[in-house]
Amino acid sequence: MERAFLRWGGSLVLVSLGGGLIYGWFFVQNQLTPLIETELIDLLNRPVKMGALQRFSLTGVRFGETKILATPTDPAKVSVAAVEVGFNPFVWLTSGELQLDVTAIQPDVYLEQGKNRRWLLTKFDSPEKKKKRFKVSLETLRLQDADVILRARSQTGNLQTPVKVLIDSGEADFFDKGKIIEFDLSGELANSGDLQVSGTGILKTEAINLVLRGNDIQATDVGNLLPLPFALQAGTIGANLEVRIRPQQITRLQGIATLDTVTARLPTLTQPFAQSNGVLRFQETEIYLENVTSRFGSIPAIANGIIDLQKGYNLKAKTEPIRVQQVVESLKLKKPPVPIVGELKADIRVTGSTPQPGQPLTSPVVSVDAITTKTTRIDRVDFRPGSTAQLQLIGSNLSVTQFQATPTVGGQLTGKGKIKVESRKSKVESNDSSASILLADRTNKVESQNSEYKFDVNAINVPAGAIARLYQTTLPINPGLVSGRAQFLGTLENSEQLKATGAASFKLGDGSVNASNFQYANRRWQGNIQASGVNLTSLNPKLPQQVHQGRLNGIFNVSGGIDSFAPESIRATGSANVAIAMVQ
């Protein structure tokens, strides 16, 4: 009896198992393909075309070319040469859950970041939302020889140039019923070095924490993937970064990046920072520059400071001695109306704030504290080393907030001024959708330019006669040391439009002379002169002996041209009186 029971029991188990296996075989061959296709459509909320069943067994199947299609609202798409699906039939038969281990072979992936900063524009559905006969869960997804094209958005929301990533191998494991994804990828960028990425993603919130390591990555690829407040145009970057991505938030970074001959450009600046080498240290939304060597135009410098993605810039740089001409060329200033030859070194500071967190600077300010290191010549006048100037560049407008210079012939000059550039621009075509927004000068063609300047100059005890001799000019009188002020106005495009106003005073013949309401235009000058107690012999030593001790007091209107200062070329009208000492 016992043996019969065992035989019947064993037979029942074998029949049940055999029946299960037969059903499993039938299920794999006839129902698994549409089941997986349906599950993917439900999960991804988008059309899926499964490839033909190429081979199958009780532990897995292989499908041919499979496609996940784009939708009108989501351009993301995937094309896979083959899909291998592995599973454990005993787990499925005993638990009713089909746990899939999927390998995508040679997938081509296109992902486009949305304007809301999300990479997954179509929400995934939770497997728990719908009750089905069979429960299907994705446990592991592997990638083999994947080509991934990523198209991110700039800070202004415009699509960047696509970046192609070649993934040699990658694996993603799904936990908590598919709500949490852990991934690990390795490969290289199509145009540059190798890349390793690992991290965790939460499906519901689309929060991603990842660790990124890369070597010899093209700076342009980095700039096209991250919403930086500056454009990366050349060079390579190595990185070891922790990255925290949240929808509609600024990407937060922690770690370091090394720069190798990188070119970066801030919006509205006249030149990029080229051949940059050094270390960037990332702390959340702050990027610290640590002794980064770079060139702004032809100006070499060592830079330190901070770029805060939420607040703005505060960068500082020091230069070695450079020629004045290098400064003019690097700042793309108009050629000065008079030649300037000399050498200086400078402390440069770039500052500015963002209109709102995560947005690029609209008008960074470049401040320069310069000091001459050698004798400097402006036109024909030499100035001693140690002359200083403080400049501020906003866009293409230059302000000289203070300058001080000491002529080698004596005296001192101080002052301030502005150069304002007004341009008429017309739109031109640009194929670079991201950089054309960030760098406005790429989409605007300058038709004409008008560079107006205004400078206020103060002179203290300047030897006018010595200055005149430098210009091979003889003054009708020797005024000695002159102090005064003048304002110069004009355009850099046309030196003939120079205008000037001013006033001056000097000692003459034991008396004093005050010049006021001085005006210059069209190579002609005029002004008012008041003489007080001027000894007549200082005006003309050939006067008769009886008036040698005379004193002149008077007010005159004088005028003339700059071509000649001979007495006969000067016109004077006014009134005067002469006090003559009686000669016994």
C-alpha positions in Angstrom: 0.0 0.0 0.0 2.8 2.3 1.0 4.7 1.6 -2.2 1.6 2.1 -4.3 1.1 5.5 -2.7 4.7 6.5 -3.3 4.4 5.4 -6.9 1.2 7.4 -7.4 2.6 10.4 -5.5 5.8 10.4 -7.5 3.9 10.0 -10.7 1.7 12.9 -9.8 4.7 15.1 -9.0 6.3 14.1 -12.3 3.1 14.7 -14.2 2.7 18.1 -12.6 6.3 19.0 -13.1 6.2 17.8 -16.7 2.9 19.6 -17.3 4.4 22.7 -15.9 7.5 22.4 -18.1 5.4 21.7 -21.1 3.3 24.7 -20.3 6.4 26.7 -19.7 7.8 25.6 -23.1 4.5 26.6 -24.7 4.5 29.9 -22.8 8.0 30.8 -23.8 7.4 29.9 -27.4 4.0 31.5 -27.9 3.2 34.0 -25.2 6.5 35.5 -23.8 7.1 37.9 -26.8 3.7 39.6 -26.6 3.9 39.6 -22.8 7.2 41.4 -22.7 6.1 43.8 -25.4 3.0 44.6 -23.5 4.9 45.0 -20.2 7.4 47.4 -21.8 4.6 49.5 -23.4 2.9 49.8 -20.1 6.1 50.5 -18.2 7.5 53.1 -20.7 4.2 54.6 -21.8 5.4 54.6 -25.4 5.3 52.3 -28.4 7.6 49.3 -28.4 8.3 47.0 -31.4 9.8 43.7 -30.2 12.0 41.8 -32.7 11.3 38.3 -33.9 12.0 35.4 -31.6 15.3 34.0 -32.8 15.8 31.3 -30.2 14.4 30.1 -26.9 15.0 27.7 -24.1 13.4 27.1 -20.7 15.8 29.7 -19.2 15.9 32.4 -21.8 15.0 33.8 -25.2 16.7 36.0 -27.8 14.8 38.6 -29.9 15.9 40.2 -33.1 16.0 44.0 -33.8 13.9 45.8 -31.2 12.8 49.4 -31.1 11.5 51.8 -28.5 9.9 54.6 -30.6 9.8 58.4 -30.1 6.5 60.1 -29.3 5.3 63.6 -30.3 6.2 64.8 -26.8 9.4 62.8 -26.2 12.1 62.5 -28.9 14.0 59.8 -26.9 14.3 56.5 -28.8 16.2 53.2 -28.7 17.1 50.7 -31.4 18.7 47.4 -30.3 20.3 44.9 -32.7 19.3 42.0 -30.4 17.8 41.5 -26.9 18.6 38.5 -24.8 16.2 37.8 -21.9 17.1 35.3 -19.1 14.8 34.1 -16.4 14.4 31.3 -13.8 11.4 29.1 -14.7 11.2 27.6 -11.3 10.9 31.0 -9.6 8.2 31.9 -12.0 6.3 28.6 -11.6 6.5 28.8 -7.8 6.0 32.5 -7.2 4.0 33.6 -10.3 6.6 36.4 -10.9 8.7 36.4 -14.0 12.0 38.0 -13.1 13.9 39.2 -16.1 17.6 39.6 -16.7 17.9 41.6 -20.0 21.0 42.1 -22.1 20.7 44.8 -24.9 23.2 44.0 -27.6 24.5 47.0 -29.7 21.8 49.4 -28.7 21.6 52.9 -30.3 20.1 55.3 -27.8 19.0 59.0 -28.3 18.2 61.0 -25.2 17.2 64.7 -25.2 16.9 66.8 -22.1 13.6 68.6 -21.6 13.2 72.3 -20.9 12.3 71.3 -17.3 15.9 69.8 -17.0 14.4 66.2 -17.0 16.0 63.5 -19.1 13.0 61.2 -18.7 10.3 63.2 -20.4 7.8 60.4 -20.3 6.9 59.1 -16.8 7.4 55.4 -16.2 4.4 53.5 -14.8 4.7 51.5 -11.6 4.3 47.7 -12.1 1.9 47.8 -9.1 -0.6 50.0 -10.8 -2.2 47.3 -12.9 -3.3 43.8 -11.9 -2.2 41.2 -14.4 -2.2 37.4 -14.7 1.6 37.3 -14.6 3.8 39.6 -12.6 6.8 40.7 -14.6 9.8 42.5 -13.1 13.0 43.7 -14.5 15.9 42.7 -12.2 19.0 43.5 -14.3 19.6 45.4 -17.5 23.0 45.0 -19.3 24.4 47.0 -22.2 26.9 45.6 -24.7 28.6 48.0 -27.2 26.1 50.7 -26.8 26.1 54.0 -28.8 24.4 56.7 -26.8 23.7 60.2 -28.1 23.0 62.8 -25.4 21.6 66.2 -26.2 21.5 68.5 -23.1 20.2 72.0 -22.7 22.2 75.2 -22.0 21.5 77.5 -19.1 19.2 79.5 -21.4 17.2 76.3 -22.2 18.5 75.9 -25.8 19.6 72.5 -27.1 23.3 71.9 -27.1 25.4 70.1 -29.7 24.9 66.3 -29.4 27.5 64.3 -27.5 28.1 60.7 -28.5 29.1 58.2 -25.8 30.4 54.7 -26.6 29.6 52.3 -23.7 31.6 49.1 -23.8 29.7 47.6 -20.9 27.1 48.7 -18.5 24.8 47.2 -15.9 21.7 48.5 -14.1 20.1 46.7 -11.2 16.6 47.4 -10.1 15.4 47.3 -6.5 12.3 47.9 -4.5 10.0 46.8 -7.3 11.8 48.9 -9.8 11.7 52.1 -7.9 15.5 52.3 -7.3 18.1 51.8 -10.0 21.8 51.2 -9.4 24.0 51.5 -12.4 27.6 51.2 -13.5 28.9 52.1 -16.9 32.3 52.3 -18.6 33.3 53.5 -22.0 34.5 56.5 -23.9 33.3 59.6 -25.6 33.4 59.4 -29.3 35.6 62.5 -29.6 37.8 62.1 -26.6 38.9 60.0 -23.6 37.6 57.3 -21.3 34.7 57.6 -18.9 33.3 55.7 -15.9 29.9 56.4 -14.4 28.2 54.8 -11.4 25.4 55.8 -9.3 21.8 55.5 -8.1 18.5 56.8 -9.5 15.1 57.1 -7.9 12.4 56.6 -10.6 9.6 58.5 -8.9 11.5 61.7 -8.2 14.0 61.4 -11.0 16.7 62.2 -8.5 20.2 60.9 -9.6 23.4 60.7 -7.6 26.4 59.6 -9.5 30.2 59.4 -9.5 31.9 60.4 -12.7 35.5 59.7 -13.5 37.1 60.7 -16.8 40.4 61.3 -18.5 41.3 63.4 -21.5 37.7 64.4 -22.2 37.2 67.1 -24.7 36.2 70.3 -23.0 33.6 71.0 -25.7 31.8 67.7 -24.8 31.7 68.8 -21.1 30.3 72.1 -22.0 27.6 70.5 -24.2 26.5 68.2 -21.3 26.6 70.5 -18.3 24.7 73.8 -18.0 27.8 76.0 -17.3 27.7 79.8 -17.2 30.5 79.9 -19.7 31.4 78.2 -23.0 34.1 75.6 -23.3 35.7 75.8 -26.7 38.9 73.7 -26.7 41.3 71.6 -24.6 40.8 68.4 -22.5 39.6 67.8 -18.9 40.1 65.1 -16.4 37.5 64.7 -13.6 36.7 62.9 -10.4 33.3 64.2 -9.5 30.2 63.4 -7.4 27.2 64.8 -9.2 23.7 65.3 -7.8 20.9 65.9 -10.3 17.4 67.0 -9.4 14.7 68.2 -11.8 14.4 71.9 -12.1 17.4 72.5 -9.8 21.0 73.5 -10.4 23.2 70.5 -10.8 25.5 70.1 -7.7 29.1 68.9 -8.0 31.7 67.8 -5.5 35.3 66.9 -6.5 38.0 68.1 -8.7 38.7 68.6 -12.4 42.1 69.2 -14.1 42.4 71.5 -17.1 44.8 70.8 -20.0 45.1 73.7 -22.5 41.4 74.5 -22.1 39.7 77.5 -23.7 36.8 79.0 -21.9 34.8 82.1 -22.7 32.6 84.2 -20.5 29.6 85.9 -22.2 30.1 89.4 -23.5 33.9 89.4 -22.9 36.0 90.4 -25.9 38.4 87.4 -25.7 38.3 83.8 -24.4 40.6 82.5 -21.6 42.9 80.3 -23.7 45.5 77.6 -22.9 44.2 77.3 -19.4 46.0 74.7 -17.2 45.3 73.9 -13.5 42.8 72.6 -11.0 39.1 73.3 -10.5 37.6 72.3 -7.2 33.9 71.8 -7.0 31.8 72.4 -3.9 28.1 72.1 -4.5 27.3 75.1 -6.7 30.7 76.7 -6.3 33.7 76.2 -8.6 37.1 77.3 -7.2 40.0 78.1 -9.5 43.4 77.2 -7.9 46.4 78.8 -9.6 45.0 78.3 -13.1 47.4 79.6 -15.7 45.7 81.1 -18.7 45.9 83.7 -21.5 43.3 86.4 -22.1 44.1 87.3 -25.6 47.9 87.8 -25.5 47.9 88.5 -21.8 49.4 85.6 -19.7 48.0 85.4 -16.1 47.6 83.2 -13.1 43.9 83.0 -11.9 42.3 82.2 -8.6 38.8 82.8 -7.4 35.3 81.4 -7.5 32.4 80.9 -9.9 29.1 80.5 -8.0 26.4 79.0 -10.2 23.8 80.6 -7.9 25.4 84.1 -7.4 28.0 84.9 -10.0 31.8 85.4 -10.4 34.6 86.6 -8.3 37.8 85.8 -10.2 41.3 87.3 -9.7 44.3 87.1 -11.9 47.9 88.5 -11.8 50.0 89.2 -14.9 53.7 89.3 -15.5 55.0 92.5 -17.2 53.3 93.0 -20.5 53.3 95.6 -23.3 50.6 98.2 -23.4 49.9 97.2 -26.9 49.0 93.7 -25.7 46.4 95.2 -23.4 44.9 97.2 -26.2 44.7 94.2 -28.5 43.5 91.8 -25.9 40.6 94.1 -24.8 39.9 94.8 -28.5 40.1 98.5 -27.9 40.3 101.0 -30.7 43.8 102.2 -31.4 44.5 105.2 -29.1 44.5 108.7 -30.7 48.2 109.0 -29.7 50.8 106.2 -29.6 51.5 104.6 -26.2 54.6 102.6 -25.7 55.5 101.0 -22.4 55.3 97.9 -20.1 53.0 97.2 -17.1 51.8 94.5 -14.9 48.3 94.2 -13.6 45.9 92.7 -11.1 42.7 91.7 -12.9 39.4 90.9 -11.4 36.3 89.5 -13.1 33.0 90.0 -11.1 29.3 89.9 -11.8 26.1 88.4 -10.6 23.5 86.2 -12.3 20.0 87.5 -13.1 18.7 84.4 -11.3 20.3 81.2 -10.0 21.6 79.0 -12.7 21.5 81.7 -15.4 24.6 83.0 -17.2 26.1 86.4 -16.4 24.7 89.2 -18.5 27.3 91.9 -17.9 30.5 90.7 -16.2 32.8 93.5 -15.0 36.5 93.3 -15.6 38.5 95.5 -13.2 42.2 96.2 -13.8 44.8 97.7 -11.4 47.9 98.4 -13.5 51.3 99.8 -12.7 54.0 100.5 -15.2 57.3 98.7 -14.8 59.4 100.7 -17.2 59.4 104.2 -18.7 56.2 104.7 -20.7 55.9 107.1 -23.6 52.6 108.7 -24.4 52.9 110.5 -27.7 56.2 112.3 -27.1 56.1 112.6 -23.3 58.0 110.1 -21.2 56.6 109.0 -17.8 58.5 107.4 -14.9 58.0 103.8 -13.9 55.3 103.4 -11.2 52.5 105.2 -13.0 49.2 103.6 -12.0 45.8 103.2 -13.5 42.5 101.6 -12.4 40.3 100.5 -15.3 36.9 98.9 -15.5 35.6 97.1 -18.6 31.9 96.3 -18.9 31.1 94.8 -22.3 33.0 97.0 -24.7 32.9 100.1 -22.6 36.0 101.1 -20.7 36.2 103.3 -17.7 39.5 104.7 -16.3 38.4 105.3 -12.7 41.8 106.7 -11.8 45.3 107.2 -13.2 48.4 108.9 -11.9 51.6 109.5 -13.9 54.8 111.4 -13.4 56.5 112.9 -16.4 60.3 112.5 -16.5 60.6 116.3 -17.0 58.7 116.9 -13.8 55.2 117.5 -12.4 52.4 115.1 -12.0 49.2 114.1 -13.9 46.1 112.6 -12.5 42.7 111.9 -14.0 39.9 109.6 -15.1 37.9 108.9 -18.2 35.6 106.7 -20.2 35.5 105.1 -23.7 32.0 104.2 -24.8 31.6 102.0 -27.8 28.3 102.2 -29.7 27.7 99.6 -32.4 25.0 99.0 -35.0 24.5 95.3 -35.5 22.6 93.0 -37.8 21.6 89.4 -37.3 23.5 86.7 -39.1 22.9 83.0 -39.3 24.5 80.7 -36.7 24.5 76.9 -36.6 25.5 76.7 -33.0 22.2 77.0 -31.2 23.7 77.0 -27.7 26.8 79.1 -28.1 24.9 81.7 -30.2 22.8 82.5 -27.2 25.5 82.4 -24.6 27.9 84.4 -26.8 25.9 87.2 -28.3 28.7 88.4 -30.5 28.4 85.3 -32.6 24.9 86.1 -33.9 25.4 89.8 -34.4 27.5 91.3 -37.2 28.9 94.8 -36.4 28.2 97.1 -39.2 29.6 100.3 -37.7 31.2 101.4 -34.5 31.6 104.8 -32.8 34.0 104.9 -29.9 33.4 108.1 -27.9 35.8 109.1 -25.2 35.9 111.6 -22.4 38.9 112.2 -20.1 39.4 114.6 -17.3 43.1 115.4 -16.6 44.6 117.4 -13.7 48.2 118.7 -14.0 50.3 119.8 -11.0 53.5 121.8 -11.5 54.1 120.5 -15.0 57.0 122.4 -16.8 55.1 123.7 -19.8 58.2 124.9 -21.6 59.9 121.5 -21.4 56.7 119.8 -22.7 56.5 122.3 -25.6 60.1 121.6 -26.6 59.3 117.9 -26.9 56.9 118.9 -29.6 59.5 121.3 -31.2 57.3 124.3 -30.2 58.5 127.6 -28.7 56.0 129.4 -26.5 55.8 133.2 -26.7 56.6 133.3 -22.9 58.0 130.8 -20.5 55.2 130.0 -18.1 57.3 127.8 -15.8 55.4 125.3 -13.8 51.8 125.0 -14.8 48.9 123.6 -12.8 45.4 123.1 -14.3 42.6 120.8 -15.4 41.3 119.9 -18.8 38.6 117.7 -20.3 39.1 116.0 -23.6 36.3 114.6 -25.8 36.3 112.9 -29.2 36.1 109.6 -31.0 38.9 107.1 -31.5 37.9 106.8 -35.2 38.7 110.4 -36.0 41.3 112.3 -34.1 40.3 115.5 -35.9 37.1 115.6 -33.9 39.0 116.2 -30.6 37.5 118.9 -28.4 38.9 120.2 -25.1 38.0 122.6 -22.4 40.0 123.6 -19.3 41.7 126.0 -17.1 45.2 126.6 -15.8 47.3 128.8 -13.6 51.0 129.6 -13.3 53.5 132.0 -11.8 55.0 134.6 -14.2 57.3 137.5 -13.5 56.6 137.6 -9.7 52.9 137.7 -10.5 50.3 135.1 -11.5 48.3 134.2 -14.6 45.0 132.4 -14.6 43.6 130.9 -17.8 39.9 130.0 -17.8 37.2 129.0 -20.2 39.8 127.4 -22.4 38.2 125.7 -25.5 39.8 123.7 -28.3 38.1 122.4 -31.5 39.1 122.1 -35.2 42.7 122.9 -34.5 41.8 126.3 -33.0 41.8 127.4 -29.4 40.5 130.3 -27.4 40.2 131.3 -23.7 40.3 134.0 -21.1 43.5 135.1 -19.3 43.7 137.2 -16.2 47.2 138.6 -15.3 47.9 139.9 -11.8 51.1 141.8 -11.0 53.2 140.3 -13.8 56.6 141.9 -14.2 56.8 143.3 -17.8 60.3 142.2 -18.3 59.1 138.6 -18.1 56.9 139.3 -21.2 59.6 141.2 -23.2 63.1 141.9 -21.8 63.7 144.5 -24.6 61.2 147.0 -23.1 62.6 150.5 -22.3 64.4 150.8 -19.0 61.8 153.0 -17.5 59.2 150.3 -17.6 61.3 147.4 -16.5 59.8 147.4 -13.1 56.3 147.8 -14.3 53.5 145.4 -13.3 50.8 144.3 -15.6 47.2 143.6 -14.5 44.6 142.8 -17.1 41.9 140.5 -18.5 42.2 139.3 -22.1 40.4 137.1 -24.6 43.0 135.2 -26.6 42.7 132.8 -29.5 44.9 131.1 -32.0 45.8 127.9 -33.8 48.0 125.0 -32.8 50.1 125.3 -36.0 52.0 128.3 -34.5 52.3 129.9 -31.1 54.3 132.9 -32.4 53.1 136.2 -31.0 51.9 137.4 -34.4 49.7 134.3 -34.7 47.9 135.0 -31.4 45.0 137.4 -31.3 44.3 139.1 -28.0 41.7 141.6 -26.9 41.0 143.0 -23.5 41.9 145.7 -21.0 45.0 146.1 -18.9 46.8 148.6 -16.7 50.5 148.9 -16.0 51.9 150.2 -12.8 55.3 151.8 -13.6 57.8 152.5 -10.9 59.2 156.1 -11.1 62.9 156.1 -11.9 64.9 158.8 -10.0 
